Amino acid sequence: MLYIVLTTGQCNLKCKYCGGSFPKELVPWEVQYSVKDLFNFISEDRDAIIAFYGGEPLLNPEFIEEVVKKIPAKRFVIQTNGLLIENLKPEIWRRMDAVLLSIDGRREITDFYRSKRVYDRVLKAAHKLRVMGFKGDLIARMAVSEKSDVFLDVKHLIELNLFHHVHWQLDVIWSDSWVDFDGWVSSSYKPGISKLVDLWLRCMERGEVLGIVPFQGVMKAILQGGIGSPPCGSGRNAFAISTDGRILACPIAVDVGWAFLGYIWQTKPKELRNSVLIGEPCVSCEFFKYCGGRCLYAYKERLWGEEGFRKVCEITKYMISKLLKVSLKVRQLIEAGIIDLKQVLYPEFNNTTEIIP
């Protein structure tokens, strides 16, 4: 099971698409329970994956270090904006199985949405991690918004040869900053997805599997007959632990009743499985086995209304359709030994990449 542990509600950035820190009354900026409480909660789960999250998790490095040293999780993951890499000791970085660094693509896109000079600082952080001895999966975690060009920005991050994988999440949950979403989808996003799929296939024909997480995750579902619902595991086998000890079905669902599942000192992980599930209209859709209903929070809240929910659903179907069209060729390349099946089947474990953007 995946435990997304919030180390603080505070963030040292205020990105245009999320607004920065959580309010203190929703997610306290300091952890209000002991590591012993967390140990007692997780100790029976021998396959526990702990992912550090925020706010910006590196604002509380002492807590991270104590958790890593005292809780025998099978794997450790962290999502960070990368600006405070040196807050954590090299020995702790070497214990991480996956690090997700927030970067939105090209310099001008990243710095526009996240703040000036963030792009350069994130690349510097990626280099520092290697110097510190981090050997795990380094993932570029993008937010894709109206100024983004998914083809150019993903391709740019791949060509840096710094990241093993690139994943993006669409800025479509609560954002009200879009000027022309429909126009962007038709003129930029859909053509970009088509070009990315073509690039992905061409590289596979040469024996190289580019680490494009949404493509790998969906192709894994195609090859194996389906994907979990939701694909991130929220409410099913992935749960967030807020700084006040609350257990949440989803790490961003900090203020909604349906996501609250109790406190870490009141329940056991095995009692949480399949607590919040996605239903209709998703489960009857022919694409459900490939997308898993996309995002639990978006499904439950629908902050863009039914029409907005449908629009995001349609672009998800578009991406899946493009991957279904090349799936036979991918199978042939695997059978011919040109690419290795293991390179396509990603992720190996739930590393907090949501698969479906």
Secondary structure, 3 states (H helix, E strand, C coil): CEEEEECCCCCCCCCCCCCCCCCCCCCCCCCCCCHHHHHHHHCCCCCCEEEEECCCHHHCHHHHHHHHHHCCCCEEEEEECCCCHHHCCHHHHCCCCEEEEECCCCHHHHHHHHCCCHHHHHHHHHHHHHHCCCCCEEEEEEEECCCCCHHHHHHHHHHCCCCCEEEEEECCCCCCCCCCHHHHHHHHHHHHHHHHHHHHHHHHHCCCCCCEHHHHHHHHHHHHCCCCCCCCCECCCEEEECCCCEEECCCCCCCCHHHEEEECCCCCHHHCCCCCCCCCCHHHCCCHHHHCCCCHHHHHHCCCHHHHHHHHHHHHHHHHHHHHHHHHHHHHHHHCCCCCHHHHCCCCCCCCCCCCC
